[in-house]
């Protein structure tokens, strides 16, 4: 059975929404890692 070559507007919108959610998740993970690194660096500096 051949798959249709044309995607519906709903399929395109769903795909774009999923990509936006993935991008937002990556953003928050990176932000959390950056915050953790800054916190760790602050603790290391305070020990010295």
Backbone bond lengths (Angstrom), bond angles and torsions (degrees), N, CA, C in turn:
res aa  C-N    CA-C-N  psi(-1)  N-CA   C-N-CA  omega(-1)  CA-C   N-CA-C  phi
1 X - - - 1.454 - - 1.533 108.01 -
2 X 1.304 116.72 125.54 1.456 121.41 -177.95 1.524 110.22 -81.41
3 X 1.329 115.41 139.82 1.460 119.96 176.52 1.523 109.74 -81.47
4 X 1.316 117.23 143.82 1.465 118.87 177.95 1.527 110.85 -64.98
5 X 1.325 115.62 141.00 1.457 119.86 -177.77 1.524 112.04 -81.20
6 X 1.309 116.61 -25.74 1.457 120.48 -177.23 1.521 109.83 -94.36
7 X 1.311 115.59 132.77 1.457 120.21 177.66 1.522 109.10 -95.28
8 X 1.293 115.94 143.78 1.462 119.83 179.01 1.524 109.47 -76.21
9 X 1.315 115.61 161.24 1.466 120.55 177.81 1.520 110.99 -59.85
10 X 1.326 117.30 -36.66 1.461 120.93 179.77 1.527 110.27 -65.52
11 X 1.318 117.78 -40.29 1.460 121.01 179.61 1.524 110.73 -65.85
12 X 1.323 115.95 -40.95 1.467 120.20 178.48 1.521 109.92 -64.53
13 X 1.323 117.70 -44.35 1.469 121.79 -179.63 1.528 110.68 -63.97
14 X 1.325 117.05 -41.19 1.462 120.48 179.20 1.523 110.71 -64.21
15 X 1.306 116.55 -41.03 1.460 120.74 179.15 1.528 110.96 -64.18
16 X 1.319 117.05 -42.63 1.461 120.93 179.37 1.528 110.87 -66.62
17 X 1.317 117.32 -37.54 1.463 120.77 179.20 1.523 110.02 -66.42
18 X 1.323 116.79 -40.22 1.464 120.68 178.91 1.528 110.08 -64.51
19 X 1.306 117.20 -40.99 1.467 121.23 177.86 1.525 110.40 -63.55
20 X 1.321 117.57 -40.95 1.460 121.44 179.54 1.523 110.46 -63.61
21 X 1.333 116.90 -40.78 1.464 120.24 178.04 1.517 110.48 -64.64
22 X 1.319 117.94 -42.22 1.461 121.73 179.20 1.519 110.41 -63.38
23 X 1.335 117.00 -41.85 1.459 120.57 178.52 1.528 110.71 -63.66
24 X 1.322 116.90 -39.79 1.461 120.55 179.26 1.525 110.40 -65.92
25 X 1.329 117.75 -38.82 1.460 121.16 178.56 1.523 110.47 -64.30
26 X 1.315 116.86 -43.43 1.465 120.90 178.34 1.520 109.97 -61.62
27 X 1.314 117.23 -41.19 1.468 121.76 178.88 1.528 110.50 -58.89
28 X 1.328 117.36 -48.23 1.467 120.19 -177.07 1.521 111.47 -68.78
29 X 1.313 118.13 -35.97 1.462 120.59 177.68 1.521 110.35 -65.18
30 X 1.322 116.59 -44.49 1.466 120.23 178.09 1.526 111.35 -63.40
31 X 1.310 116.71 -40.47 1.455 120.73 178.37 1.526 110.93 -63.49
32 X 1.316 117.36 -41.80 1.465 121.41 178.36 1.526 110.98 -64.99
33 X 1.335 116.98 -41.21 1.464 120.09 177.82 1.525 111.22 -64.64
34 X 1.312 116.89 -40.87 1.458 120.65 178.31 1.531 110.65 -62.82
35 X 1.322 116.74 -43.60 1.457 120.79 178.23 1.524 111.11 -62.67
36 X 1.327 116.84 -41.10 1.464 120.73 178.38 1.529 110.90 -64.03
37 X 1.321 117.39 -39.98 1.462 120.53 179.30 1.532 110.96 -65.99
38 X 1.320 117.09 -41.24 1.462 120.71 178.99 1.531 109.84 -65.00
39 X 1.310 116.82 -41.90 1.463 120.68 178.56 1.525 110.72 -62.96
40 X 1.314 117.04 -44.56 1.456 121.04 178.77 1.527 111.20 -63.13
41 X 1.324 116.54 -43.74 1.463 120.07 178.70 1.529 110.98 -62.30
42 X 1.320 117.32 -39.12 1.457 121.13 178.72 1.529 110.89 -64.00
43 X 1.313 117.09 -41.44 1.452 120.38 178.65 1.516 112.15 -66.43
44 X 1.338 116.32 -40.19 1.463 120.06 178.88 1.525 109.87 -63.54
45 X 1.318 117.16 -44.47 1.463 121.30 -179.79 1.538 110.01 -63.95
46 X 1.318 117.66 -39.25 1.464 119.75 -178.04 1.530 111.77 -69.01
47 X 1.325 117.25 -27.10 1.473 120.51 177.45 1.521 110.19 -70.21
48 X 1.333 116.48 -39.50 1.466 120.53 -179.98 1.473 107.54 -76.22
